[in-house]
Amino acid sequence: MESNDLNKDKLIKYWIDGSDDDFETMTVMFDSKKYSWSLFIGHLMIEKLLKAYYVKLKSDYPPFIHNLLRLAEKTDLELTDKVKEQLVTITAFNINTRYDDYKKSFKNQCTPEFTAEWINKLKEMRLWIKTLILQ
C-alpha cells in the first residue's frame, strides 16, 4: 500500500483502540494471576501506542518490528536511560512468554510483586505515550 493511501487519523485510532483493548486484557490477566501473560500483553499495548505515535509523526505506516527501543528510536523520541532500560525489559516480556526455552524461568520470575511493579510501569508508560499522541 502506498503512503499516499494512508488515512492518518484512522490508522492512529486503529493502533490506539488495539492498545486500549490490550490494556483491558492485561488487567484481566493480572487479576486472574496469569502474570507472565499479563506482561506479554503489556508489551503489545506499548508497541501499539508507539506505532500510533510513529504514524502521527511520520505520516507513514509503522515498521514491522516488535523491539520497543528500536521502534521508539524511529520516532525520534528523546529517551532517558531509564526509559530505554524499561523498553528493553518490556521487549523481553514478549520473547520470554513466546518461546518455550524461556517460558518456565520467566513464569517463575513473574511473582505477584514483580508483575505488579511492571504493570505500574506499563501503566505510566501508556499514559505518557498517549499524551504524546494526543498533543
OpenMM code with the backbone's topology and positions (N, CA, C; nanometers):
from openmm import Vec3, app, unit

residues = "MET GLU SER ASN ASP LEU ASN LYS ASP LYS LEU ILE LYS TYR TRP ILE ASP GLY SER ASP ASP ASP PHE GLU THR MET THR VAL MET PHE ASP SER LYS LYS TYR SER TRP SER LEU PHE ILE GLY HIS LEU MET ILE GLU LYS LEU LEU LYS ALA TYR TYR VAL LYS LEU LYS SER ASP TYR PRO PRO PHE ILE HIS ASN LEU LEU ARG LEU ALA GLU LYS THR ASP LEU GLU LEU THR ASP LYS VAL LYS GLU GLN LEU VAL THR ILE THR ALA PHE ASN ILE ASN THR ARG TYR ASP ASP TYR LYS LYS SER PHE LYS ASN GLN CYS THR PRO GLU PHE THR ALA GLU TRP ILE ASN LYS LEU LYS GLU MET ARG LEU TRP ILE LYS THR LEU ILE LEU GLN".split()
positions = [
    Vec3(0.0844, -0.1182, 0.0000),
    Vec3(0.0000, 0.0000, 0.0000),
    Vec3(0.0888, 0.1244, 0.0000),
    Vec3(0.0557, 0.2184, -0.0802),
    Vec3(0.1322, 0.3418, -0.0920),
    Vec3(0.1063, 0.4337, 0.0273),
    Vec3(0.2068, 0.5123, 0.0649),
    Vec3(0.1913, 0.6056, 0.1765),
    Vec3(0.0816, 0.7075, 0.1499),
    Vec3(0.0610, 0.7456, 0.0214),
    Vec3(-0.0421, 0.8452, -0.0068),
    Vec3(-0.1831, 0.7886, 0.0094),
    Vec3(-0.1948, 0.6568, 0.0262),
    Vec3(-0.3237, 0.5948, 0.0551),
    Vec3(-0.3551, 0.5966, 0.2050),
    Vec3(-0.2625, 0.6427, 0.2836),
    Vec3(-0.2733, 0.6384, 0.4284),
    Vec3(-0.3777, 0.7373, 0.4800),
    Vec3(-0.4686, 0.6874, 0.5619),
    Vec3(-0.5616, 0.7731, 0.6348),
    Vec3(-0.5040, 0.7832, 0.7760),
    Vec3(-0.4286, 0.8884, 0.7983),
    Vec3(-0.3507, 0.9042, 0.9215),
    Vec3(-0.4372, 0.8927, 1.0473),
    Vec3(-0.5460, 0.9679, 1.0539),
    Vec3(-0.6302, 0.9657, 1.1738),
    Vec3(-0.6909, 0.8280, 1.1984),
    Vec3(-0.7332, 0.7635, 1.0927),
    Vec3(-0.7925, 0.6299, 1.1052),
    Vec3(-0.6890, 0.5285, 1.1541),
    Vec3(-0.5676, 0.5399, 1.1011),
    Vec3(-0.4620, 0.4474, 1.1411),
    Vec3(-0.4184, 0.4700, 1.2860),
    Vec3(-0.4086, 0.5940, 1.3269),
    Vec3(-0.3760, 0.6241, 1.4665),
    Vec3(-0.4844, 0.5681, 1.5582),
    Vec3(-0.6095, 0.5881, 1.5221),
    Vec3(-0.7215, 0.5349, 1.6009),
    Vec3(-0.7143, 0.3824, 1.6091),
    Vec3(-0.6815, 0.3188, 1.4972),
    Vec3(-0.6678, 0.1728, 1.4936),
    Vec3(-0.5668, 0.1247, 1.5981),
    Vec3(-0.4492, 0.1865, 1.6012),
    Vec3(-0.3452, 0.1452, 1.6957),
    Vec3(-0.3844, 0.1770, 1.8394),
    Vec3(-0.4450, 0.2924, 1.8629),
    Vec3(-0.4871, 0.3280, 1.9991),
    Vec3(-0.5966, 0.2341, 2.0479),
    Vec3(-0.6951, 0.2068, 1.9634),
    Vec3(-0.8039, 0.1158, 2.0022),
    Vec3(-0.7498, -0.0228, 2.0368),
    Vec3(-0.6568, -0.0719, 1.9562),
    Vec3(-0.5961, -0.2019, 1.9850),
    Vec3(-0.5208, -0.2000, 2.1168),
    Vec3(-0.4518, -0.0912, 2.1420),
    Vec3(-0.3782, -0.0768, 2.2669),
    Vec3(-0.4731, -0.0714, 2.3864),
    Vec3(-0.5842, -0.0001, 2.3711),
    Vec3(-0.6832, 0.0072, 2.4800),
    Vec3(-0.7412, -0.1312, 2.5103),
    Vec3(-0.7672, -0.2093, 2.4060),
    Vec3(-0.8144, -0.3469, 2.4267),
    Vec3(-0.7096, -0.4292, 2.5007),
    Vec3(-0.5837, -0.4117, 2.4621),
    Vec3(-0.4757, -0.4841, 2.5286),
    Vec3(-0.4609, -0.4412, 2.6740),
    Vec3(-0.4853, -0.3139, 2.7032),
    Vec3(-0.4804, -0.2668, 2.8416),
    Vec3(-0.5831, -0.3423, 2.9264),
    Vec3(-0.7030, -0.3548, 2.8745),
    Vec3(-0.8074, -0.4292, 2.9466),
    Vec3(-0.7679, -0.5749, 2.9649),
    Vec3(-0.7148, -0.6354, 2.8598),
    Vec3(-0.6739, -0.7762, 2.8667),
    Vec3(-0.5599, -0.7946, 2.9658),
    Vec3(-0.4639, -0.7033, 2.9651),
    Vec3(-0.3525, -0.7098, 3.0595),
    Vec3(-0.4053, -0.7093, 3.2035),
    Vec3(-0.5015, -0.6233, 3.2291),
    Vec3(-0.5592, -0.6118, 3.3629),
    Vec3(-0.6325, -0.7398, 3.4025),
    Vec3(-0.7101, -0.7953, 3.3115),
    Vec3(-0.7830, -0.9200, 3.3383),
    Vec3(-0.6858, -1.0343, 3.3637),
    Vec3(-0.5804, -1.0412, 3.2823),
    Vec3(-0.4798, -1.1469, 3.3009),
    Vec3(-0.4108, -1.1333, 3.4372),
    Vec3(-0.3785, -1.0117, 3.4745),
    Vec3(-0.3157, -0.9902, 3.6054),
    Vec3(-0.4110, -1.0320, 3.7172),
    Vec3(-0.5364, -0.9880, 3.7085),
    Vec3(-0.6344, -1.0212, 3.8112),
    Vec3(-0.6589, -1.1722, 3.8229),
    Vec3(-0.6419, -1.2436, 3.7108),
    Vec3(-0.6615, -1.3891, 3.7129),
    Vec3(-0.5310, -1.4652, 3.7388),
    Vec3(-0.4284, -1.3897, 3.7797),
    Vec3(-0.2988, -1.4460, 3.8185),
    Vec3(-0.2224, -1.5109, 3.7024),
    Vec3(-0.2499, -1.4679, 3.5827),
    Vec3(-0.1737, -1.5101, 3.4642),
    Vec3(-0.0654, -1.4038, 3.4415),
    Vec3(0.0308, -1.4026, 3.5317),
    Vec3(0.1247, -1.2929, 3.5408),
    Vec3(0.2133, -1.2776, 3.4174),
    Vec3(0.2720, -1.3863, 3.3696),
    Vec3(0.3599, -1.3727, 3.2535),
    Vec3(0.2808, -1.3269, 3.1310),
    Vec3(0.1598, -1.3761, 3.1168),
    Vec3(0.0782, -1.3355, 3.0021),
    Vec3(0.0327, -1.1904, 3.0155),
    Vec3(0.0105, -1.1444, 3.1367),
    Vec3(-0.0281, -1.0033, 3.1533),
    Vec3(0.0856, -0.9124, 3.1070),
    Vec3(0.2094, -0.9515, 3.1344),
    Vec3(0.3238, -0.8712, 3.0907),
    Vec3(0.3440, -0.8806, 2.9394),
    Vec3(0.3169, -0.9977, 2.8835),
    Vec3(0.3234, -1.0129, 2.7377),
    Vec3(0.2243, -0.9168, 2.6703),
    Vec3(0.1023, -0.9135, 2.7209),
    Vec3(0.0005, -0.8246, 2.6645),
    Vec3(0.0403, -0.6786, 2.6888),
    Vec3(0.1039, -0.6514, 2.8019),
    Vec3(0.1543, -0.5164, 2.8282),
    Vec3(0.2533, -0.4715, 2.7219),
    Vec3(0.3368, -0.5644, 2.6767),
    Vec3(0.4291, -0.5341, 2.5660),
    Vec3(0.3512, -0.4937, 2.4419),
    Vec3(0.2481, -0.5714, 2.4076),
    Vec3(0.1676, -0.5403, 2.2890),
    Vec3(0.1014, -0.4033, 2.3017),
    Vec3(0.0541, -0.3725, 2.4216),
    Vec3(-0.0113, -0.2443, 2.4469),
    Vec3(0.0837, -0.1275, 2.4160),
    Vec3(0.2071, -0.1368, 2.4655),
    Vec3(0.3049, -0.0304, 2.4426),
    Vec3(0.3478, -0.0277, 2.2959),
    Vec3(0.3669, -0.1431, 2.2369),
    Vec3(0.4052, -0.1488, 2.0952),
    Vec3(0.3026, -0.0763, 2.0078),
    Vec3(0.1762, -0.1000, 2.0329),
    Vec3(0.0710, -0.0376, 1.9515),
    Vec3(0.0669, 0.1135, 1.9713),
    Vec3(0.0910, 0.1586, 2.0925),
    Vec3(0.0943, 0.3038, 2.1149),
    Vec3(0.2145, 0.3678, 2.0457),
    Vec3(0.3284, 0.3008, 2.0497),
    Vec3(0.4453, 0.3543, 1.9799),
    Vec3(0.4206, 0.3583, 1.8287),
    Vec3(0.3482, 0.2609, 1.7790),
    Vec3(0.3156, 0.2609, 1.6366),
    Vec3(0.2183, 0.3743, 1.6030),
    Vec3(0.1242, 0.4015, 1.6912),
    Vec3(0.0336, 0.5156, 1.6708),
    Vec3(0.1137, 0.6456, 1.6699),
    Vec3(0.2073, 0.6573, 1.7616),
    Vec3(0.2907, 0.7771, 1.7675),
    Vec3(0.3772, 0.7898, 1.6418),
    Vec3(0.4284, 0.6786, 1.5949),
    Vec3(0.5067, 0.6785, 1.4710),
    Vec3(0.4224, 0.7331, 1.3550),
    Vec3(0.2998, 0.6842, 1.3427),
    Vec3(0.2104, 0.7301, 1.2362),
    Vec3(0.1865, 0.8805, 1.2493),
    Vec3(0.1647, 0.9262, 1.3725),
    Vec3(0.1403, 1.0691, 1.3950),
    Vec3(0.2577, 1.1530, 1.3453),
    Vec3(0.3788, 1.1116, 1.3804),
    Vec3(0.4971, 1.1917, 1.3470),
    Vec3(0.5417, 1.1775, 1.2023),
    Vec3(0.5387, 1.0568, 1.1515),
    Vec3(0.5986, 1.0279, 1.0211),
    Vec3(0.4970, 1.0271, 0.9067),
    Vec3(0.3673, 1.0267, 0.9387),
    Vec3(0.2633, 1.0171, 0.8353),
    Vec3(0.2916, 0.9004, 0.7407),
    Vec3(0.3277, 0.7889, 0.8018),
    Vec3(0.3593, 0.6689, 0.7258),
    Vec3(0.3228, 0.5473, 0.8110),
    Vec3(0.3173, 0.4320, 0.7457),
    Vec3(0.2901, 0.3090, 0.8188),
    Vec3(0.4089, 0.2750, 0.9078),
    Vec3(0.3818, 0.2229, 1.0286),
    Vec3(0.4932, 0.1901, 1.1183),
    Vec3(0.5697, 0.0675, 1.0689),
    Vec3(0.6943, 0.0564, 1.1097),
    Vec3(0.7730, -0.0600, 1.0688),
    Vec3(0.7218, -0.1879, 1.1352),
    Vec3(0.7466, -0.3005, 1.0688),
    Vec3(0.7061, -0.4309, 1.1214),
    Vec3(0.8116, -0.4826, 1.2181),
    Vec3(0.8227, -0.4166, 1.3328),
    Vec3(0.9182, -0.4594, 1.4351),
    Vec3(0.8469, -0.4646, 1.5696),
    Vec3(0.9029, -0.5460, 1.6593),
    Vec3(0.8460, -0.5612, 1.7936),
    Vec3(0.9397, -0.5098, 1.9013),
    Vec3(1.0616, -0.4752, 1.8627),
    Vec3(1.1608, -0.4239, 1.9565),
    Vec3(1.1211, -0.2802, 1.9922),
    Vec3(1.0775, -0.2604, 2.1162),
    Vec3(1.0223, -0.1311, 2.1566),
    Vec3(1.1256, -0.0190, 2.1550),
    Vec3(1.2483, -0.0482, 2.1917),
    Vec3(1.3509, 0.0554, 2.1896),
    Vec3(1.3768, 0.1009, 2.0457),
    Vec3(1.3913, 0.0067, 1.9547),
    Vec3(1.4131, 0.0428, 1.8136),
    Vec3(1.2943, 0.1213, 1.7595),
    Vec3(1.1753, 0.0788, 1.7957),
    Vec3(1.0549, 0.1473, 1.7495),
    Vec3(1.0505, 0.2906, 1.8027),
    Vec3(1.0794, 0.3065, 1.9309),
    Vec3(1.0806, 0.4402, 1.9913),
    Vec3(1.1881, 0.5277, 1.9278),
    Vec3(1.3031, 0.4704, 1.9001),
    Vec3(1.4110, 0.5474, 1.8369),
    Vec3(1.3714, 0.5926, 1.6966),
    Vec3(1.2928, 0.5138, 1.6261),
    Vec3(1.2475, 0.5515, 1.4920),
    Vec3(1.1482, 0.6684, 1.4955),
    Vec3(1.0906, 0.6944, 1.6126),
    Vec3(1.0005, 0.8097, 1.6269),
    Vec3(1.0778, 0.9350, 1.6676),
    Vec3(1.2072, 0.9198, 1.6877),
    Vec3(1.2938, 1.0304, 1.7303),
    Vec3(1.2589, 1.0817, 1.8693),
    Vec3(1.1961, 0.9978, 1.9499),
    Vec3(1.1686, 1.0344, 2.0888),
    Vec3(1.2997, 1.0526, 2.1636),
    Vec3(1.3041, 1.1537, 2.2473),
    Vec3(1.4193, 1.1681, 2.3359),
    Vec3(1.3922, 1.0809, 2.4581),
    Vec3(1.4783, 0.9824, 2.4763),
    Vec3(1.4570, 0.8830, 2.5812),
    Vec3(1.5655, 0.8916, 2.6869),
    Vec3(1.5234, 0.8866, 2.8117),
    Vec3(1.6201, 0.8783, 2.9208),
    Vec3(1.6762, 0.7365, 2.9240),
    Vec3(1.7874, 0.7197, 2.9931),
    Vec3(1.8433, 0.5854, 3.0084),
    Vec3(1.7447, 0.4938, 3.0790),
    Vec3(1.6722, 0.5486, 3.1747),
    Vec3(1.5732, 0.4702, 3.2485),
    Vec3(1.4645, 0.4179, 3.1548),
    Vec3(1.4127, 0.5029, 3.0686),
    Vec3(1.3080, 0.4613, 2.9752),
    Vec3(1.3641, 0.3601, 2.8753),
    Vec3(1.4862, 0.3814, 2.8299),
    Vec3(1.5489, 0.2854, 2.7387),
    Vec3(1.5569, 0.1470, 2.8030),
    Vec3(1.5997, 0.1436, 2.9281),
    Vec3(1.6093, 0.0157, 3.0002),
    Vec3(1.4724, -0.0495, 3.0160),
    Vec3(1.3722, 0.0314, 3.0453),
    Vec3(1.2368, -0.0226, 3.0587),
    Vec3(1.1873, -0.0806, 2.9266),
    Vec3(1.2129, -0.0118, 2.8171),
    Vec3(1.1698, -0.0615, 2.6864),
    Vec3(1.2384, -0.1938, 2.6515),
    Vec3(1.3658, -0.2058, 2.6861),
    Vec3(1.4385, -0.3305, 2.6615),
    Vec3(1.3779, -0.4432, 2.7456),
    Vec3(1.3491, -0.4152, 2.8711),
    Vec3(1.2905, -0.5165, 2.9596),
    Vec3(1.1519, -0.5570, 2.9114),
    Vec3(1.0703, -0.4601, 2.8739),
    Vec3(0.9345, -0.4900, 2.8271),
    Vec3(0.9392, -0.5713, 2.6981),
    Vec3(1.0342, -0.5419, 2.6105),
    Vec3(1.0505, -0.6222, 2.4885),
    Vec3(1.0814, -0.7669, 2.5240),
    Vec3(1.1602, -0.7867, 2.6285),
    Vec3(1.1932, -0.9230, 2.6722),
    Vec3(1.0693, -0.9992, 2.7186),
    Vec3(0.9679, -0.9289, 2.7693),
    Vec3(0.8436, -0.9972, 2.8094),
    Vec3(0.7820, -1.0680, 2.6893),
    Vec3(0.7927, -1.0069, 2.5741),
    Vec3(0.7405, -1.0651, 2.4510),
    Vec3(0.8136, -1.1950, 2.4186),
    Vec3(0.9452, -1.1901, 2.4222),
    Vec3(1.0263, -1.3071, 2.3875),
    Vec3(1.0120, -1.4163, 2.4924),
    Vec3(1.0185, -1.3769, 2.6193),
    Vec3(1.0165, -1.4754, 2.7280),
    Vec3(0.8843, -1.5494, 2.7400),
    Vec3(0.7772, -1.4891, 2.6979),
    Vec3(0.6470, -1.5546, 2.7072),
    Vec3(0.6219, -1.6428, 2.5855),
    Vec3(0.6778, -1.6078, 2.4730),
    Vec3(0.6505, -1.6788, 2.3483),
    Vec3(0.7292, -1.8077, 2.3319),
    Vec3(0.8537, -1.8077, 2.3716),
    Vec3(0.9422, -1.9176, 2.3356),
    Vec3(0.9638, -2.0130, 2.4519),
    Vec3(0.9427, -2.1413, 2.4213),
    Vec3(0.9462, -2.2447, 2.5242),
    Vec3(1.0756, -2.2457, 2.6045),
    Vec3(1.1869, -2.2140, 2.5411),
    Vec3(1.3159, -2.2137, 2.6112),
    Vec3(1.3145, -2.1197, 2.7314),
    Vec3(1.2383, -2.0123, 2.7212),
    Vec3(1.2386, -1.9085, 2.8244),
    Vec3(1.1156, -1.9102, 2.9143),
    Vec3(1.0085, -1.9746, 2.8685),
    Vec3(0.8789, -1.9652, 2.9369),
    Vec3(0.8845, -2.0011, 3.0852),
    Vec3(0.9415, -2.1155, 3.1167),
    Vec3(0.9395, -2.1623, 3.2554),
    Vec3(1.0145, -2.0681, 3.3487),
    Vec3(1.1339, -2.0276, 3.3107),
    Vec3(1.2098, -1.9393, 3.4000),
    Vec3(1.1421, -1.8025, 3.4111),
    Vec3(1.0839, -1.7541, 3.3014),
    Vec3(1.0149, -1.6258, 3.3072),
    Vec3(0.8894, -1.6366, 3.3935),
    Vec3(0.8169, -1.7458, 3.3787),
    Vec3(0.6965, -1.7654, 3.4594),
    Vec3(0.7325, -1.7660, 3.6083),
    Vec3(0.8443, -1.8277, 3.6433),
    Vec3(0.8898, -1.8294, 3.7828),
    Vec3(0.9301, -1.6899, 3.8313),
    Vec3(0.9819, -1.6085, 3.7400),
    Vec3(1.0222, -1.4720, 3.7744),
    Vec3(0.9007, -1.3825, 3.7994),
    Vec3(0.7898, -1.4167, 3.7381),
    Vec3(0.6701, -1.3316, 3.7433),
    Vec3(0.5888, -1.3554, 3.8706),
    Vec3(0.6479, -1.3184, 3.9807),
    Vec3(0.5766, -1.3241, 4.1077),
    Vec3(0.4697, -1.2148, 4.1080),
    Vec3(0.3741, -1.2220, 4.1991),
    Vec3(0.2751, -1.1139, 4.2075),
    Vec3(0.3407, -0.9766, 4.2267),
    Vec3(0.4468, -0.9705, 4.3065),
    Vec3(0.5135, -0.8428, 4.3347),
    Vec3(0.5864, -0.7902, 4.2105),
    Vec3(0.6629, -0.8778, 4.1456),
    Vec3(0.7368, -0.8391, 4.0251),
    Vec3(0.6393, -0.7904, 3.9176),
    Vec3(0.5335, -0.8658, 3.8978),
    Vec3(0.4370, -0.8322, 3.7936),
    Vec3(0.3640, -0.7025, 3.8267),
    Vec3(0.3228, -0.6848, 3.9509),
    Vec3(0.2531, -0.5616, 3.9899),
    Vec3(0.3431, -0.4399, 3.9677),
    Vec3(0.4704, -0.4531, 3.9992),
    Vec3(0.5649, -0.3427, 3.9777),
    Vec3(0.5715, -0.3066, 3.8292),
    Vec3(0.5805, -0.4085, 3.7438),
    Vec3(0.5897, -0.3825, 3.5998),
    Vec3(0.4570, -0.3371, 3.5404),
    Vec3(0.3476, -0.3855, 3.5940),
    Vec3(0.2160, -0.3377, 3.5471),
    Vec3(0.2058, -0.1875, 3.5738),
    Vec3(0.2514, -0.1433, 3.6893),
    Vec3(0.2502, 0.0002, 3.7205),
    Vec3(0.3382, 0.0794, 3.6243),
    Vec3(0.4553, 0.0260, 3.5916),
    Vec3(0.5436, 0.0935, 3.4959),
    Vec3(0.4794, 0.0982, 3.3571),
    Vec3(0.4143, -0.0100, 3.3197),
    Vec3(0.3444, -0.0140, 3.1902),
    Vec3(0.2310, 0.0884, 3.1864),
    Vec3(0.1592, 0.1004, 3.2948),
    Vec3(0.0501, 0.1988, 3.3008),
    Vec3(0.1046, 0.3412, 3.2873),
    Vec3(0.2148, 0.3698, 3.3557),
    Vec3(0.2766, 0.5028, 3.3456),
    Vec3(0.3234, 0.5310, 3.2034),
    Vec3(0.3876, 0.4321, 3.1426),
    Vec3(0.4364, 0.4489, 3.0069),
    Vec3(0.3200, 0.4674, 2.9100),
    Vec3(0.2133, 0.3932, 2.9329),
    Vec3(0.0932, 0.4048, 2.8492),
    Vec3(0.0395, 0.5476, 2.8522),
    Vec3(0.0270, 0.6051, 2.9709),
    Vec3(-0.0243, 0.7417, 2.9834),
    Vec3(0.0689, 0.8429, 2.9175),
    Vec3(0.1994, 0.8239, 2.9338),
    Vec3(0.2982, 0.9135, 2.8741),
    Vec3(0.2880, 0.9130, 2.7214),
    Vec3(0.2841, 0.7935, 2.6625),
    Vec3(0.2793, 0.7848, 2.5163),
    Vec3(0.1449, 0.8359, 2.4641),
    Vec3(0.0355, 0.8041, 2.5334),
    Vec3(-0.0959, 0.8543, 2.4897),
    Vec3(-0.0988, 1.0068, 2.4927),
    Vec3(-0.0363, 1.0652, 2.5923),
    Vec3(-0.0282, 1.2116, 2.5996),
    Vec3(0.0461, 1.2669, 2.4795),
    Vec3(0.1547, 1.2024, 2.4422),
    Vec3(0.2326, 1.2464, 2.3244),
    Vec3(0.1494, 1.2366, 2.1968),
    Vec3(0.0720, 1.1320, 2.1855),
    Vec3(-0.0097, 1.1112, 2.0659),
    Vec3(-0.1192, 1.2176, 2.0566),
    Vec3(-0.1784, 1.2488, 2.1688),
    Vec3(-0.2956, 1.3373, 2.1698),
    Vec3(-0.2600, 1.4859, 2.1731),
    Vec3(-0.1317, 1.5182, 2.1826),
    Vec3(-0.0894, 1.6588, 2.1857),
    Vec3(-0.1114, 1.7243, 2.0505),
] * unit.nanometer
topology = app.Topology()
chain = topology.addChain("A")
for resn in residues:
    res = topology.addResidue(resn, chain)
    for name in ("N", "CA", "C"):
        topology.addAtom(name, app.Element.getBySymbol(name[0]), res)
